[in-house]
Amino acid sequence: GQNIDQPTEMTATEGAIVQINCTYQTSGFNGLFWYQQHAGEAPTFLSYNVLDGLEEKGRFSSFLSRSKGYSYLLLKELQMKDSASYLCAVSDSNYQLIWGAGTKLIIKP
Amino acid sequence: GAVVSQHPSWVICKSGTSVKIECRSLDFQATTMFWYRQFPKQSLMLMATSNEGSKATYEQGVEKDKFLINHASLTLSTLTVTSAHPEDSSFYICSARDVGGAETEAFFGQGTRLTVV
């Protein structure tokens, strides 16, 4: 079956760095997405990886290793507004998005 | 990024009535639209996938006669919750993709908070 795993919850301190991991097992692979979702709102797109390596976009970076079925989202210089759920999603061979359960990130002052 | 407009943002209805939620892609053609439901503190749960001009594909456990999906054009999909009950109260979110390219992200509507009383 298809499966996406990510930690349920993480806590970090304002100004620090946090890494949210995502491992996947899917039928085919056409890219991995990271989304941010604040409570009561729709998810918003953060990043897309289809080739191995690191994609950097401001304070956020995303890494992919296709051979290991592994990705991580790296958030630097954490701000209180970064408190949200972070969703990992993989596009499978049929371009269907398979969603992880999300990681709730709590930022403390 | 592209814009997906979902309407209404919130709705309260009486038990037994039907509610229609619209999802429009405003600046691109959405060959595929997805409907999700999300209960408090839970992840997105895919309900169905619809391709323009064809019948929707429902996920296991989702009643197709209760959740009617229509994707009549490349810019509009609707979800109708028929004979709504309090347990249908949830946050419903649509997303749209133009799957002409593999790397196309899913653009989400704002979501609709449905409360059935």
Interface residues (C-beta under 8 A of the other chain):
Chain A: N30 G31 F33 G40 E41 A42 P43 T44 F45 Y48 V50 S85 L87 A89 S91 Y95 Q96 L97 W99 G100 A101 G102
Chain B: G1 Q6 T32 F34 Q42 S43 L44 L46 T49 F91 I93 R97 V99 A102 E103 E105 A106 F107 F108 G109 Q110 G111 R113
